[in-house]
Amino acid sequence: MSELQAILLTIITASTPLLLAGLGELVVERSGVLNLGVEGMMVMGAVCGFVAAAATDSPSMGILGAIAAGFAMAMLFAFLTQTLLANQIATGLALTLFGLGVSGLIGESYTGQPGVKVPGIEIAYLSDVPFVGALVFGHDIIVYLSFVLVILVAWVFAKTRLGLIIRAVGDNHDSAHALGYPVVAVRYGCILFGGVCAGLAGGYLSLVYTPQWIENMTAGRGWIALALVIFATWVPARLVLGAYLFGTVWIMGLYVQGLGVEISPQLLAALPYVVTVAALVLISRNRTLAKVNTPACIGRAFVGEQ
């Protein structure tokens, strides 16, 4: 039972950054914007969160530093794509390359240093319940925040006027503009929310998952988060299932290797990405499923004068 508990706890920590980054990108894409810079935002969140925590010896400042880094990167992307009308795909790819390069520069002197870990929240009596206590009541605040954000986003899209406006902007920005909705402002807000989530996801890696800084420590998680949005067909509840499925694949590969099974480490490292590609292929074969909830204006720039 203790071994099973350890595996489940590790799956939760592996899935949380995927869930956060994927949720932020889901909101961005629902507004009609395609941001391929999630990886760059995550890695900047990871390094800035680690540096802020190390400089202040405060995990709270580390979380704020990660959020601020994601916000700044998102603001840059929003300005380029929504104000200057730069190509969204090219800008997102450039943002990822920029983030990977700058994070390596910022974190060069911090490589290998011990980090400041975000502590778990211990709830009296409940955390001491055998097996279930640690699984449900012993996590850090970011794990709980990820589920709160999922519930909040699902509620906004399903029950609020704001959700309807975001969906309207993503489905037909010209009609939304004709009705008087501020298309650019709505997309700015969604992009910034996505950046905050991506930065927090990166900070989780350097403050909780492995409390240290390693160059390129996101290891492609930003790209998996992008794929998760399509896998979930832009539905928050499905995103949770997808994130935990991919987190399970990630951890089980390491667990199998730890058991001494003779499988190539390179193959195990590639397994999450193989599963990602396979899932996308299966979804793309079902055209009806592929079109469900897909924002019609995704990737298209909005020019108000038109």
Protein Blocks (a to p, Z undefined) as FASTA:
>chain_A
ZZmmmmmmmmmmmmmmmmmmmmmmmmmmmnopacfklmmmmmmmmmmmmmmmmmnopakl
mmmmmmmmmmmmmmmmmmmmmmnopafklmmmmmmmmmmmmmmmmmmmmgoiacdddddd
ddehklmpghjlmmmmmccfklmmmmmmmmmmmmmmmmpmklmmmmmmmmommlmmmnop
afklmmmmmmmmmmmmmmmmmmmmmmmmmgcddehklnomlmmmmmmmmmnnopaklmmm
mmmmmmmmmmmmmmmmmnopacdfklmmmmmmmmmmmmmmmmmmmmmlmmgopafkgoia
cdfkZZ
